Amino acid sequence: MTEYYNFKVSEFEISYDPYWYEKSNILLYFLLAIIILALGITMPAAVFKPGVFIALPLSCILFVKSTYRVLVKNKTRLIFDKQNDALYAVNPLGKRKLLALSTIIELISISENTNYCYVLTKIKNGRIKNIPITTSIIDKNQNNPEVRFLEMEMIPIITAFLNISTMSSPCFKDDLQE
């Protein structure tokens, strides 16, 4: 089952791909961008004068967003490294240190309407900061083997590895202070 999330555990390191489960919808974004651009260009100036000036930036944003998701976000890997006391995010653009493992106080589940995700909570200079470590999970997908593997295998291993507590009841985003 470790093929889910490409989850790997060793004595001093845990690594996985948090966004592999997320659908990129690149085709939908590209199609939508082309339609918006075509409407903006072909719309007569008498009907809607600034059509092309609105359509061009909108379609560019959709192209960039879909390209970023496919080439960068979906290829992001999180690495918990005990030897360097760091959580790294590694993607095609490089390796970035997100936080020191020693500053993490707990792993919690944050709910928003019918979605939830897991975040690491850290305290720095008296301020609380939440770092998402999973993509948003839709409640109806809880019986998927990937989501069950995340909740039953990965989360307990990560909390044991970091020696932190897990909040068992979901916490709502509005209840947290950032």
N, C-alpha and C positions, 0 to 999 in steps of 0.2 A: 504493500500500500504506500510505500514511500515515494512512488512515482507521482502521487498527488503533491503539488507544490514543490516538487524536486527537493524534498526535505532531507537534510543530512545532519547527523549528530556525531560529534566526536567529544573527547574529554574536555577540550578547551574551546570548542567552536560549534555553533549551530548556524546553519544557513538554509534559506528557502526562498522561493519566488512567490511573494505575496499577491501578485496581480495576475498570475497565470490563468486563474479561473475566470477573470473578467473578460467579457466579450468586448472587442474593440469597436465593432460597428463601423469599420472603415468604409465599407461599400455604401452604407447609408449616409455617412457624412459627405463622401465624395459626390454621390448622386444629388444630395440636397444642395451642396455648394454649386454644382453645375446648373441645377434648376434655378437657383437664386440668381446666379450670374447671367444666365440666358434671359430670364425675365427682366432683369435690370437693363440689359443691353437692348433687347427688342421692344421694350415698352416705349411707345411714342412719347416724346417730350411734352406734348399737349396734355396727356393723361397724368403723368407723374414726372415732373422735371428732374428731380434729383435721384431718379431710379438707379442709374449706373453708379452714382457716388455712394449709395447705400449698399448696393449689391456687391460691388467689388471688395470692400473691406469685410463684409459678412462672409463672402465665399472664401476669402483668404484665411479668415479665422477658422472656418470649418476645415479647410485643407491642412492648416498647421496643427490643429487639435488632433485630427485623425492620424496624421503622420507621426506626431509626438507619441500618441498612445501605442502605435504599432512598433515604432523603432526604439522608443526609450522606456516608457512606463511599463509595458508588458514584458520587458526584458530586465526589469529591476530585480535585484537579489538583495535580501537583507542578511547580514552576517553579524551574529553575536560573538564577539571575540573576547574571551576571558583574559588571555595573555596581555592584550593591549588595553583592557578595560574599555571597550568601545563597541558601539552598534554602528555598523557601516551600511550604507546603501550603495550598491555597485550596479552601474548600468553602462550602456555603450559610451556615455559622455565622461565616465570616470568613476572614481571611488570617493565617497564623501562621508565623513564622520558625522553621525546624527547626534550622538550623545555618549557620555561616559556611563558604563553599566552601573557604576557605584552610585549614581544619582537617581536610579529608578527606585520608586517606592512601591508600586503595584501595577498589576495588569487588570484592566477593567473592560467591561463591555458597555458601549455607549449606544443607546437606541434613538432612532429618529423615525417616527411614524411606523412604517412596516419594515424598516431596515435597521441593521445594527452592524457595528464593527468593533474590533478589539484595539485598544490603545494602551501604550505604556505611559504611566504617569511619572513625571520627574519633578523634583523641586530644585530650583536654582535661584539663589539670592532671594529666597522667600517667596518666589513666584512659582505657580504650578503650570506645567506645560504638558500637553498630551501629544504623543507621537503615534499616529495610526500604524499598526503593523499588519493589518489585513485590509482587503478591499471591503466595500459595503456589501453586506449579505442580506438578501431578501428573506423575510420570515418563512415564506412558502418553500424555500430551498433547504430548510433545515434537515430534511431527510436525504439529501444528496450525499453520496459517499464521500465526496470531497469536503463538504462542510462538516460531516460527522468526523472525518479524520482530523480536521482542524481542531474541533472542539474536544474530541475524546483522546487524541494522541498528542498533537502539537502543543496546544496550550498548556497541559500539565507538564510536559517535558521542558518547555520554555520557563515556566514559573519555578520548577525545581532547579533548573540550570542557573537561574538568576537568584534563587533563594528569596523570592518575594511572594506576597499574598495575591490572591485573585478574588475580585469581588464577584460573588456568585449571583447576586441579583442585578439585573441590568440597571444601569444608571442613565438618566436622560441627559442629553446634551445641555439643556438649559440649567440643569442642576450643578454643572461644573463651572468653575471660574477659570478663565484662561488668562 
